[in-house]
Amino acid sequence: MEKKLENLQILVNHLTYHYPDGTIALKGINLNIYSGEIVGIMGKNGAGKSTLIKTFNGLLKPTTGVVYIENDDVNNVLMSKLTRIVGIVFQNPDLQLFANTVEDEIRFSLKNLNFTKTELENQINLTLEKFKLKKFQNRTPFTLSGGEKKRLAIASIMCRNPKIIVFDEPTIGQDAEGVEFIRNLIKEKHSEGKTIIIVTHDIEFAIDNIPRTILMADGLIIADGPTNKILSQDQILNIGSLISPQLIQLSKFLIDSGFKVPDNAYLKENMIQFLGSFLKEKMEITEGGKP
Amino acid sequence: MSFEFMEAFKFIQKKTIIHSLDPRTKLLLATIYSILAIMFEEIFILFFIFLSFFPFIIAGQLFKKWIKSIRGMTFLFLLLIIFNTLFSTFSKSISMILRIMIMVSSFSLFFLTVHPDDLMLSLLSLKVPYNIAFSFSLSFRFVPTIAIEAQNIIDAQKSRGYEMEQGGLISQAKNLIPLLIPLIVCSMKRAFHIAESLDSRAFGSTKNRTYYYSISFTKKDWLLTVILIAFFIFGIIVKLFPDLLPNWLFWRFPV
């Protein structure tokens, strides 16, 4: 979708937030997020990332400034309404699992959404199938593996069908399969037109999956733009204590050595294509594919 | 829900005369004030005991924290007034409040100014076994951590539509389950992690442990101890021979 005013979904204006103990977590944030975007939020620990996302669903009220979610000022909207629009998936699934069975865990999330009984059961079944949790339906969540718990925690937010989905560190502690699952989920939700916000430290995940990145430092946004641009500027990387993704480093090295590397070589497929065709040109290939 | 009240028992490093006292002196201070508070129920006497505690709070630069802890108990005070006035007398409720204020103030002074490590050392010097002293100081060290975790759990559950419901006692208790179970599970997990980490550092493998820090009584400590004991003896004498005190100290509210 285009970045048009009518597609503007989150508008943050001069937002500051002070914690009750006096810590100033946000020092004046201005931010526009449009419907259907995938946005990454990066930055050091303590930069204010978590505080910022918690203002989106009403967990924290702005000290000064405004946050508009779908044209409603968060100060004037009930939290129960906000959490239907904005679903935050927290990092640690242990913080929210409590029910006797996996099924009940999903049911708890749907409790206050005014479903009829058949709708409710349908929604539970759909969610369990979709997140491959059907076989655990009657098991207690505490015996699930780390990856399965994470899936259940994500499912317990997704079943509420929020328009804006916020992931807090989705890839931490996940094996390759778990990361692949999250990657596919993000693609799928993006194709459904959802807005997706991802707080992460995982630069390799970000460069592959997140087109737009916001870099925060010390309660302020210091950079906002295409992820590959942000992750290739040394000055910005230094402030955010980040390291360039490996493919950006490689293409920089190649450019410095005088090669003509395409702009989009920060993506794996493009780099493979470039290097493949380049090497085919320059080297003879013997029988059996070995030079 | 707020855990501000917990803050009243969290140690903060400062350089004041109270912070530099030996933990055992401060334990004596808290104990003597608590015993005195229990011994008397006359409003004026309790009030003077309370006033005499003020210099310690001011010398320790703890006024803000102290006010917070008192404010955190407003609800309890209201309950005390209501129930005591209904079933006993108004005077009784006021003296109960003063008592609790004295006890909470004196123990919050102790926990606010004694470093958790020193707390352990002072227990050891009272001949408490090391294992028990260590678990005790560890449990205090984790109070703020658990408070933060509780807040995170509330946030996570609210994000999936959990609401703090109003209603009868039973429905409110049921309503706590989504918060309590994750809290217990996370605490147990942490406890196992700590146990593993202690084992991997050979905790308890030898009987004679080396202590890096030590605590010692200084002149200040001895001076305060003597004053405290004198104060305590004075309190006992007054309790035994109430005729020594002027009559107005025994004044009560007429209701």
Interface residues (C-beta under 8 A of the other chain):
Chain A: P20 D21 K54 N57 L59 M79 S80 T83 R84 G87 I88 F90 N92 D94 L95 Q96 L97 F98 F108 S109 L110 K111 N112 L113 F142 S156 I157 R160
Chain B: S2 E4 E7 E149 N152 I153 D155 A156 Q157 K158 S159 R160 G161 Y162 E163 I177 P178 L180 I181 P182 V185 C186 K189
